[in-house]
Each structure stands twice: as structure tokens, then as C-alpha cells.
Amino acid sequence: MEDYLEMVYRLSRDKGYTRISDLASALNVQPPSATNMVQKLSETPYLKYERYGLLKLTESGEEVGKYLL
């Protein structure tokens, strides 16, 4: 899970969000695998998952992302 949070943080620094396809590519996993993990992470207070693959970190998610770098 930490790998996913760290990568979402890295990928979303410029735009404030990233997409499932970008995350899957960066982690060398298939998009369905990334989607499954993102859905689990969206149940935590760290990540918001919106339809069509948009991922946004919450404030606490950004703090964790910074820590994991």
C-alpha cells in the first residue's frame, strides 16, 4: 500500500491528481490490479477515488506521501 501512496503523491504533485493508467504504468502493474488497490485505499482517510480513474490525495494522504519519499 505504501508504494501506491508514494507513487500517487509523486504523480499528482503537478496537477493535484493522477489517473489509474498512469499509476499502473509507473508501478508496472496491470490497470485492474491498480484499481483493486486504489479501491481499498479509498476506504482509508488518505485517498479519494473518483469515477473515470481520477485519484486525489487527502491532506493526510499528502502528509504520508511526503513522509514516504
Biopython code that builds the backbone (N, CA, C, O; Angstrom):
import numpy as np
from Bio.PDB.StructureBuilder import StructureBuilder

atoms = [
    (1, "MET", "N", (0.816, -1.194, 0.000)),
    (1, "MET", "CA", (0.000, 0.000, 0.000)),
    (1, "MET", "C", (0.863, 1.262, 0.000)),
    (1, "MET", "O", (0.521, 2.260, -0.634)),
    (2, "GLU", "N", (1.973, 1.203, 0.711)),
    (2, "GLU", "CA", (2.840, 2.379, 0.786)),
    (2, "GLU", "C", (3.368, 2.757, -0.593)),
    (2, "GLU", "O", (3.491, 3.939, -0.915)),
    (3, "ASP", "N", (3.680, 1.745, -1.405)),
    (3, "ASP", "CA", (4.171, 2.016, -2.758)),
    (3, "ASP", "C", (3.138, 2.807, -3.561)),
    (3, "ASP", "O", (3.482, 3.732, -4.297)),
    (4, "TYR", "N", (1.890, 2.435, -3.410)),
    (4, "TYR", "CA", (0.828, 3.112, -4.148)),
    (4, "TYR", "C", (0.667, 4.552, -3.674)),
    (4, "TYR", "O", (0.557, 5.466, -4.491)),
    (5, "LEU", "N", (0.655, 4.758, -2.357)),
    (5, "LEU", "CA", (0.517, 6.120, -1.838)),
    (5, "LEU", "C", (1.680, 7.005, -2.276)),
    (5, "LEU", "O", (1.486, 8.154, -2.674)),
    (6, "GLU", "N", (2.877, 6.458, -2.196)),
    (6, "GLU", "CA", (4.057, 7.230, -2.600)),
    (6, "GLU", "C", (3.978, 7.599, -4.078)),
    (6, "GLU", "O", (4.263, 8.738, -4.448)),
    (7, "MET", "N", (3.598, 6.655, -4.915)),
    (7, "MET", "CA", (3.550, 6.922, -6.351)),
    (7, "MET", "C", (2.416, 7.891, -6.699)),
    (7, "MET", "O", (2.588, 8.749, -7.566)),
    (8, "VAL", "N", (1.275, 7.770, -6.046)),
    (8, "VAL", "CA", (0.196, 8.735, -6.279)),
    (8, "VAL", "C", (0.682, 10.128, -5.900)),
    (8, "VAL", "O", (0.399, 11.099, -6.601)),
    (9, "TYR", "N", (1.407, 10.226, -4.801)),
    (9, "TYR", "CA", (1.952, 11.521, -4.387)),
    (9, "TYR", "C", (2.898, 12.073, -5.452)),
    (9, "TYR", "O", (2.794, 13.238, -5.837)),
    (10, "ARG", "N", (3.806, 11.244, -5.919)),
    (10, "ARG", "CA", (4.772, 11.692, -6.933)),
    (10, "ARG", "C", (4.077, 12.135, -8.217)),
    (10, "ARG", "O", (4.404, 13.177, -8.784)),
    (11, "LEU", "N", (3.119, 11.333, -8.665)),
    (11, "LEU", "CA", (2.458, 11.612, -9.941)),
    (11, "LEU", "C", (1.503, 12.801, -9.871)),
    (11, "LEU", "O", (1.257, 13.454, -10.886)),
    (12, "SER", "N", (0.968, 13.087, -8.698)),
    (12, "SER", "CA", (-0.044, 14.140, -8.596)),
    (12, "SER", "C", (0.509, 15.474, -8.108)),
    (12, "SER", "O", (-0.257, 16.409, -7.876)),
    (13, "ARG", "N", (1.808, 15.575, -7.951)),
    (13, "ARG", "CA", (2.383, 16.830, -7.444)),
    (13, "ARG", "C", (2.087, 18.016, -8.352)),
    (13, "ARG", "O", (1.815, 19.105, -7.848)),
    (14, "ASP", "N", (2.131, 17.848, -9.653)),
    (14, "ASP", "CA", (1.931, 18.975, -10.572)),
    (14, "ASP", "C", (0.458, 19.350, -10.750)),
    (14, "ASP", "O", (0.093, 20.518, -10.616)),
    (15, "LYS", "N", (-0.378, 18.371, -11.048)),
    (15, "LYS", "CA", (-1.777, 18.644, -11.373)),
    (15, "LYS", "C", (-2.713, 18.564, -10.170)),
    (15, "LYS", "O", (-3.816, 19.109, -10.209)),
    (16, "GLY", "N", (-2.286, 17.894, -9.110)),
    (16, "GLY", "CA", (-3.166, 17.695, -7.968)),
    (16, "GLY", "C", (-3.957, 16.397, -8.047)),
    (16, "GLY", "O", (-4.700, 16.056, -7.127)),
    (17, "TYR", "N", (-3.796, 15.682, -9.142)),
    (17, "TYR", "CA", (-4.460, 14.388, -9.309)),
    (17, "TYR", "C", (-3.641, 13.543, -10.265)),
    (17, "TYR", "O", (-2.727, 14.038, -10.925)),
    (18, "THR", "N", (-3.976, 12.270, -10.332)),
    (18, "THR", "CA", (-3.387, 11.377, -11.325)),
    (18, "THR", "C", (-4.461, 10.400, -11.767)),
    (18, "THR", "O", (-5.585, 10.441, -11.267)),
    (19, "ARG", "N", (-4.130, 9.540, -12.682)),
    (19, "ARG", "CA", (-5.088, 8.567, -13.224)),
    (19, "ARG", "C", (-4.601, 7.147, -12.959)),
    (19, "ARG", "O", (-3.410, 6.901, -12.769)),
    (20, "ILE", "N", (-5.545, 6.231, -12.951)),
    (20, "ILE", "CA", (-5.233, 4.818, -12.737)),
    (20, "ILE", "C", (-4.213, 4.337, -13.759)),
    (20, "ILE", "O", (-3.268, 3.631, -13.407)),
    (21, "SER", "N", (-4.394, 4.711, -15.014)),
    (21, "SER", "CA", (-3.491, 4.227, -16.063)),
    (21, "SER", "C", (-2.057, 4.697, -15.822)),
    (21, "SER", "O", (-1.111, 3.940, -16.040)),
    (22, "ASP", "N", (-1.892, 5.946, -15.374)),
    (22, "ASP", "CA", (-0.548, 6.459, -15.080)),
    (22, "ASP", "C", (0.063, 5.734, -13.885)),
    (22, "ASP", "O", (1.248, 5.401, -13.890)),
    (23, "LEU", "N", (-0.748, 5.495, -12.872)),
    (23, "LEU", "CA", (-0.279, 4.786, -11.682)),
    (23, "LEU", "C", (0.133, 3.364, -12.028)),
    (23, "LEU", "O", (1.197, 2.907, -11.609)),
    (24, "ALA", "N", (-0.695, 2.662, -12.786)),
    (24, "ALA", "CA", (-0.389, 1.286, -13.173)),
    (24, "ALA", "C", (0.902, 1.230, -13.982)),
    (24, "ALA", "O", (1.737, 0.352, -13.766)),
    (25, "SER", "N", (1.062, 2.148, -14.896)),
    (25, "SER", "CA", (2.271, 2.187, -15.713)),
    (25, "SER", "C", (3.511, 2.452, -14.860)),
    (25, "SER", "O", (4.540, 1.802, -15.041)),
    (26, "ALA", "N", (3.414, 3.395, -13.939)),
    (26, "ALA", "CA", (4.558, 3.750, -13.094)),
    (26, "ALA", "C", (4.966, 2.607, -12.168)),
    (26, "ALA", "O", (6.142, 2.459, -11.838)),
    (27, "LEU", "N", (3.990, 1.800, -11.750)),
    (27, "LEU", "CA", (4.275, 0.692, -10.833)),
    (27, "LEU", "C", (4.471, -0.643, -11.553)),
    (27, "LEU", "O", (4.718, -1.664, -10.911)),
    (28, "ASN", "N", (4.361, -0.637, -12.872)),
    (28, "ASN", "CA", (4.492, -1.870, -13.666)),
    (28, "ASN", "C", (3.498, -2.945, -13.242)),
    (28, "ASN", "O", (3.859, -4.110, -13.076)),
    (29, "VAL", "N", (2.240, -2.535, -13.071)),
    (29, "VAL", "CA", (1.170, -3.479, -12.768)),
    (29, "VAL", "C", (0.060, -3.268, -13.792)),
    (29, "VAL", "O", (0.030, -2.253, -14.488)),
    (30, "GLN", "N", (-0.836, -4.220, -13.877)),
    (30, "GLN", "CA", (-1.972, -4.112, -14.782)),
    (30, "GLN", "C", (-3.003, -3.146, -14.189)),
    (30, "GLN", "O", (-3.158, -3.087, -12.969)),
    (31, "PRO", "N", (-3.709, -2.389, -15.035)),
    (31, "PRO", "CA", (-4.717, -1.452, -14.517)),
    (31, "PRO", "C", (-5.755, -2.079, -13.577)),
    (31, "PRO", "O", (-6.122, -1.435, -12.594)),
    (32, "PRO", "N", (-6.250, -3.307, -13.826)),
    (32, "PRO", "CA", (-7.192, -3.884, -12.862)),
    (32, "PRO", "C", (-6.577, -4.096, -11.469)),
    (32, "PRO", "O", (-7.263, -3.945, -10.458)),
    (33, "SER", "N", (-5.300, -4.442, -11.421)),
    (33, "SER", "CA", (-4.626, -4.600, -10.127)),
    (33, "SER", "C", (-4.519, -3.259, -9.417)),
    (33, "SER", "O", (-4.749, -3.168, -8.211)),
    (34, "ALA", "N", (-4.170, -2.226, -10.163)),
    (34, "ALA", "CA", (-4.082, -0.887, -9.578)),
    (34, "ALA", "C", (-5.455, -0.425, -9.097)),
    (34, "ALA", "O", (-5.571, 0.188, -8.035)),
    (35, "THR", "N", (-6.486, -0.717, -9.872)),
    (35, "THR", "CA", (-7.841, -0.334, -9.481)),
    (35, "THR", "C", (-8.244, -1.007, -8.183)),
    (35, "THR", "O", (-8.824, -0.363, -7.309)),
    (36, "ASN", "N", (-7.946, -2.296, -8.040)),
    (36, "ASN", "CA", (-8.286, -3.008, -6.803)),
    (36, "ASN", "C", (-7.614, -2.377, -5.593)),
    (36, "ASN", "O", (-8.259, -2.176, -4.564)),
    (37, "MET", "N", (-6.336, -2.065, -5.701)),
    (37, "MET", "CA", (-5.626, -1.475, -4.574)),
    (37, "MET", "C", (-6.136, -0.068, -4.285)),
    (37, "MET", "O", (-6.268, 0.316, -3.123)),
    (38, "VAL", "N", (-6.420, 0.694, -5.321)),
    (38, "VAL", "CA", (-6.927, 2.054, -5.137)),
    (38, "VAL", "C", (-8.295, 2.027, -4.459)),
    (38, "VAL", "O", (-8.588, 2.881, -3.623)),
    (39, "GLN", "N", (-9.122, 1.065, -4.809)),
    (39, "GLN", "CA", (-10.423, 0.952, -4.157)),
    (39, "GLN", "C", (-10.258, 0.654, -2.670)),
    (39, "GLN", "O", (-11.018, 1.168, -1.849)),
    (40, "LYS", "N", (-9.278, -0.168, -2.317)),
    (40, "LYS", "CA", (-9.001, -0.430, -0.901)),
    (40, "LYS", "C", (-8.486, 0.830, -0.213)),
    (40, "LYS", "O", (-8.889, 1.143, 0.907)),
    (41, "LEU", "N", (-7.593, 1.549, -0.890)),
    (41, "LEU", "CA", (-7.047, 2.778, -0.307)),
    (41, "LEU", "C", (-8.104, 3.870, -0.172)),
    (41, "LEU", "O", (-8.002, 4.727, 0.706)),
    (42, "SER", "N", (-9.106, 3.847, -1.027)),
    (42, "SER", "CA", (-10.145, 4.873, -0.944)),
    (42, "SER", "C", (-11.016, 4.696, 0.299)),
    (42, "SER", "O", (-11.760, 5.602, 0.672)),
    (43, "GLU", "N", (-10.924, 3.539, 0.934)),
    (43, "GLU", "CA", (-11.637, 3.303, 2.190)),
    (43, "GLU", "C", (-10.865, 3.860, 3.382)),
    (43, "GLU", "O", (-11.381, 3.885, 4.499)),
    (44, "THR", "N", (-9.638, 4.303, 3.152)),
    (44, "THR", "CA", (-8.815, 4.915, 4.193)),
    (44, "THR", "C", (-8.964, 6.436, 4.091)),
    (44, "THR", "O", (-9.529, 6.939, 3.120)),
    (45, "PRO", "N", (-8.466, 7.160, 5.076)),
    (45, "PRO", "CA", (-8.572, 8.625, 5.003)),
    (45, "PRO", "C", (-7.502, 9.278, 4.127)),
    (45, "PRO", "O", (-7.330, 10.495, 4.190)),
    (46, "TYR", "N", (-6.782, 8.506, 3.315)),
    (46, "TYR", "CA", (-5.652, 9.039, 2.563)),
    (46, "TYR", "C", (-5.936, 9.358, 1.106)),
    (46, "TYR", "O", (-5.250, 10.195, 0.519)),
    (47, "LEU", "N", (-6.920, 8.718, 0.511)),
    (47, "LEU", "CA", (-7.096, 8.811, -0.936)),
    (47, "LEU", "C", (-8.566, 8.922, -1.303)),
    (47, "LEU", "O", (-9.420, 8.258, -0.716)),
    (48, "LYS", "N", (-8.851, 9.774, -2.286)),
    (48, "LYS", "CA", (-10.189, 9.860, -2.871)),
    (48, "LYS", "C", (-10.103, 9.327, -4.293)),
    (48, "LYS", "O", (-9.260, 9.753, -5.083)),
    (49, "TYR", "N", (-10.978, 8.401, -4.601)),
    (49, "TYR", "CA", (-11.020, 7.795, -5.930)),
    (49, "TYR", "C", (-12.313, 8.223, -6.592)),
    (49, "TYR", "O", (-13.399, 7.935, -6.089)),
    (50, "GLU", "N", (-12.200, 8.904, -7.711)),
    (50, "GLU", "CA", (-13.372, 9.355, -8.439)),
    (50, "GLU", "C", (-13.553, 8.500, -9.687)),
    (50, "GLU", "O", (-12.607, 7.891, -10.187)),
    (51, "ARG", "N", (-14.757, 8.470, -10.166)),
    (51, "ARG", "CA", (-15.029, 7.699, -11.385)),
    (51, "ARG", "C", (-14.133, 8.151, -12.516)),
    (51, "ARG", "O", (-13.636, 9.277, -12.522)),
    (52, "TYR", "N", (-13.935, 7.283, -13.451)),
    (52, "TYR", "CA", (-13.086, 7.511, -14.618)),
    (52, "TYR", "C", (-11.615, 7.595, -14.240)),
    (52, "TYR", "O", (-10.809, 8.155, -14.983)),
    (53, "GLY", "N", (-11.268, 7.038, -13.084)),
    (53, "GLY", "CA", (-9.866, 6.859, -12.758)),
    (53, "GLY", "C", (-9.120, 8.020, -12.159)),
    (53, "GLY", "O", (-7.892, 7.965, -12.084)),
    (54, "LEU", "N", (-9.797, 9.083, -11.722)),
    (54, "LEU", "CA", (-9.086, 10.199, -11.107)),
    (54, "LEU", "C", (-8.776, 9.894, -9.647)),
    (54, "LEU", "O", (-9.650, 9.478, -8.887)),
    (55, "LEU", "N", (-7.531, 10.105, -9.269)),
    (55, "LEU", "CA", (-7.078, 9.857, -7.904)),
    (55, "LEU", "C", (-6.594, 11.159, -7.300)),
    (55, "LEU", "O", (-5.817, 11.889, -7.917)),
    (56, "LYS", "N", (-7.054, 11.450, -6.092)),
    (56, "LYS", "CA", (-6.609, 12.645, -5.379)),
    (56, "LYS", "C", (-6.282, 12.253, -3.946)),
    (56, "LYS", "O", (-7.033, 11.522, -3.300)),
    (57, "LEU", "N", (-5.163, 12.745, -3.463)),
    (57, "LEU", "CA", (-4.796, 12.514, -2.074)),
    (57, "LEU", "C", (-5.512, 13.519, -1.180)),
    (57, "LEU", "O", (-5.713, 14.672, -1.560)),
    (58, "THR", "N", (-5.892, 13.069, 0.010)),
    (58, "THR", "CA", (-6.420, 13.983, 1.009)),
    (58, "THR", "C", (-5.242, 14.676, 1.684)),
    (58, "THR", "O", (-4.089, 14.383, 1.365)),
    (59, "GLU", "N", (-5.516, 15.583, 2.605)),
    (59, "GLU", "CA", (-4.424, 16.256, 3.316)),
    (59, "GLU", "C", (-3.562, 15.248, 4.062)),
    (59, "GLU", "O", (-2.334, 15.322, 4.017)),
    (60, "SER", "N", (-4.203, 14.306, 4.747)),
    (60, "SER", "CA", (-3.419, 13.300, 5.471)),
    (60, "SER", "C", (-2.683, 12.387, 4.502)),
    (60, "SER", "O", (-1.593, 11.909, 4.817)),
    (61, "GLY", "N", (-3.253, 12.135, 3.336)),
    (61, "GLY", "CA", (-2.573, 11.345, 2.318)),
    (61, "GLY", "C", (-1.337, 12.044, 1.785)),
    (61, "GLY", "O", (-0.323, 11.401, 1.513)),
    (62, "GLU", "N", (-1.419, 13.361, 1.635)),
    (62, "GLU", "CA", (-0.250, 14.122, 1.186)),
    (62, "GLU", "C", (0.856, 14.082, 2.229)),
    (62, "GLU", "O", (2.033, 13.980, 1.884)),
    (63, "GLU", "N", (0.486, 14.161, 3.504)),
    (63, "GLU", "CA", (1.484, 14.087, 4.572)),
    (63, "GLU", "C", (2.195, 12.735, 4.550)),
    (63, "GLU", "O", (3.417, 12.667, 4.684)),
    (64, "VAL", "N", (1.427, 11.668, 4.381)),
    (64, "VAL", "CA", (2.020, 10.332, 4.319)),
    (64, "VAL", "C", (2.895, 10.210, 3.078)),
    (64, "VAL", "O", (3.986, 9.644, 3.144)),
    (65, "GLY", "N", (2.433, 10.732, 1.957)),
    (65, "GLY", "CA", (3.217, 10.695, 0.721)),
    (65, "GLY", "C", (4.552, 11.396, 0.867)),
    (65, "GLY", "O", (5.577, 10.890, 0.411)),
    (66, "LYS", "N", (4.546, 12.561, 1.502)),
    (66, "LYS", "CA", (5.798, 13.289, 1.744)),
    (66, "LYS", "C", (6.725, 12.478, 2.638)),
    (66, "LYS", "O", (7.932, 12.415, 2.405)),
    (67, "TYR", "N", (6.149, 11.861, 3.661)),
    (67, "TYR", "CA", (6.945, 11.067, 4.597)),
    (67, "TYR", "C", (7.591, 9.871, 3.899)),
    (67, "TYR", "O", (8.728, 9.510, 4.203)),
    (68, "LEU", "N", (6.870, 9.263, 2.970)),
    (68, "LEU", "CA", (7.360, 8.058, 2.299)),
    (68, "LEU", "C", (8.447, 8.340, 1.268)),
    (68, "LEU", "O", (9.164, 7.426, 0.862)),
    (69, "LEU", "N", (8.577, 9.595, 0.841)),
    (69, "LEU", "CA", (9.619, 9.913, -0.148)),
    (69, "LEU", "C", (10.959, 9.720, 0.427)),
    (69, "LEU", "O", (11.961, 9.938, -0.254)),
]
sb = StructureBuilder()
sb.init_structure("model")
sb.init_model(0)
sb.init_chain("A")
sb.init_seg("    ")
for serial, (resi, resn, name, xyz) in enumerate(atoms, 1):
    if name == "N":
        sb.init_residue(resn, " ", resi, " ")
    sb.init_atom(name, np.array(xyz, "f"), 0.0, 1.0, " ", f" {name:<3s}", serial, name[0])
structure = sb.get_structure()
